[in-house]
């Protein structure tokens, strides 16, 4: 993956179908995407990963969506993309980065490996906000875990 490049991209340059792997509600993605900073992971001119993150409000940014194409998942692309986003958000002056994810599965461990900690549970979030049930590993997603990565104060 030495030729993998992470770069900021305009929202309209981010492949929507990629972001829909992480958030299947297209109307929600289209609603938040224009106001987000977006980043893509590119290798050999092909976009392998993408994410959207809000600009900090009261010092806190939110990772709205991060996804890697199916054939590249669990290959390190997502971790490199997330580390680049964490650095960009920290460099913007934010004091924390938040994300919401399902209450089980590899996504939870993915964020925890980067230092995110569970800070809240939004019970029945996926039932209330998605018209169709979302299933992972044969289990319906119901609750959203809110995780936060707090940045150390810079001297």
ChimeraX attribute file (.defattr): number of C-alpha atoms within 10 A of each C-alpha:
attribute: neighborCount
match mode: 1-to-1
recipient: residues
	/A:1	9
	/A:2	5
	/A:3	8
	/A:4	17
	/A:5	17
	/A:6	22
	/A:7	14
	/A:8	18
	/A:9	16
	/A:10	13
	/A:11	19
	/A:12	10
	/A:13	13
	/A:14	20
	/A:15	15
	/A:16	15
	/A:17	13
	/A:18	21
	/A:19	25
	/A:20	16
	/A:21	15
	/A:22	18
	/A:23	19
	/A:24	15
	/A:25	15
	/A:26	12
	/A:27	9
	/A:28	13
	/A:29	18
	/A:30	13
	/A:31	10
	/A:32	15
	/A:33	22
	/A:34	14
	/A:35	13
	/A:36	20
	/A:37	19
	/A:38	25
	/A:39	25
	/A:40	27
	/A:41	25
	/A:42	18
	/A:43	16
	/A:44	9
	/A:45	9
	/A:46	10
	/A:47	19
	/A:48	25
	/A:49	27
	/A:50	30
	/A:51	29
	/A:52	27
	/A:53	24
	/A:54	21
	/A:55	17
	/A:56	18
	/A:57	9
	/A:58	9
	/A:59	14
	/A:60	19
	/A:61	24
	/A:62	20
	/A:63	22
	/A:64	21
	/A:65	23
	/A:66	24
	/A:67	24
	/A:68	25
	/A:69	16
	/A:70	11
	/A:71	8
	/A:72	12
	/A:73	14
	/A:74	12
	/A:75	11
	/A:76	12
	/A:77	23
	/A:78	22
	/A:79	17
	/A:80	17
	/A:81	25
	/A:82	24
	/A:83	13
	/A:84	18
	/A:85	25
	/A:86	21
	/A:87	11
	/A:88	15
	/A:89	25
	/A:90	21
	/A:91	10
	/A:92	13
	/A:93	14
	/A:94	19
	/A:95	19
	/A:96	20
	/A:97	23
	/A:98	20
	/A:99	21
	/A:100	22
	/A:101	22
	/A:102	21
	/A:103	17
	/A:104	15
	/A:105	11
	/A:106	11
	/A:107	13
	/A:108	18
	/A:109	12
	/A:110	15
	/A:111	20
	/A:112	15
	/A:113	11
	/A:114	13
	/A:115	13
	/A:116	20
	/A:117	18
	/A:118	16
	/A:119	11
	/A:120	12
	/A:121	16
	/A:122	15
	/A:123	13
	/A:124	12
	/A:125	16
	/A:126	19
	/A:127	16
	/A:128	12
	/A:129	11
	/A:130	13
	/A:131	9
	/A:132	11
	/A:133	13
	/A:134	16
	/A:135	10
	/A:136	10
	/A:137	8
	/A:138	7
	/A:139	10
	/A:140	13
	/A:141	19
	/A:142	18
	/A:143	19
	/A:144	20
	/A:145	21
	/A:146	18
	/A:147	22
	/A:148	23
	/A:149	20
	/A:150	16
	/A:151	16
	/A:152	9
	/A:153	6
	/A:154	7
	/A:155	3
